Amino acid sequence: MERRLVRAVAAPWVSRLTGRLADARLPPLLLRAAIRAYGRLYRVDWSEVRDPIASFKTFNAFFVRRLCAGARPVAGGPGVVTSPCDAGLSAWGQIPEDGRLEQIKGKTYALEALLGSAEETERFRGGVYATLYLSPRMYHRVHSPVDGRIRSWRYLPGRLFPVNDLALPNVEGLFTRNERVAVFLDGEDLGPVAVVLVGATNVGRISLAFTDLVTNVGRAALWTEPAAPISIARGDDLGAFNLGSTVVLLVADRSLRPAAAGERVRMGQALWRKG
């Protein structure tokens, strides 16, 4: 029963419909009421929101809202990897030599299937990874976890299964089957870094801040290498989820040591430091 329900909500038309509703220009009074109701339901911290409710023209514009200056301090210092987003840490640790990452206790998936590249997979064996789940109440922009350069990115089409506690035990290789964008960076003093934005039910679009790529269901796979690497600083905008989902962060450096404690992290918080 649970598997049938998960497959039903993963149908592309479900997310397309949700996307159209989120982009609809509702009457201002109705839209503001919907935003306030959502804020109450998910306990949004309004003191962090940069723009007034009346400035949002659609619900999605509110969902990808920006925060006030200083709301997310970015940890400094050499050899630091920060969280790219507000999230719950659902799994993290060393990347096994067999390249299989934890999806949920007792279930794993292949890193090569996630990245869509055997060459990129080899770069990360023995490094570290973190699976970061963004709940509906959280800030939904994704930022660079390191100072460095963006050298390429890859869009991989797929389904839009939910990424919640109902789906994770019931969908084999969930993160490798959902639509996703993998952004590959070279971090200063850290080597290869990958930030994988994984779509989910109602997350029919993932946008990148440094290019005009906006994903949608049914688009063909796309591999992009810019004419020259794109410089980026820790904490700079990388992309955004239009609704919510999961980020898988990979860092090749084997000398990193954990710097975070607990199950929740905020964008800009140190996850690892060079040891």
Buried (B, 14 or more C-beta within 10 A) or exposed (E): EEEEEBBEBBBBEBBBEBBEBBBEEBEEEEBBEBBEEBBEEEEBEEEBBEEEBEEBEBBBBBBBBBBEEEBBEBBEEEBBBBBBBBBBBBBBEEBBEEBBBBBBEEBBBBBBBBBBBEEBBEBBBEBBBBBBBBEEBBBBBBBBBBBBBBBBBBBBBBBBBBBEEBBBBBBEBBBBBBBBBBBBBBBBEBBBBBBBBBBBBBBBBBBBBBBEBBBBBEEEEEEEEEEEBBEBEBBBBBBBBBBBBBBBBBBBBEEBEBBBEEEEBBBBBBBBBBE
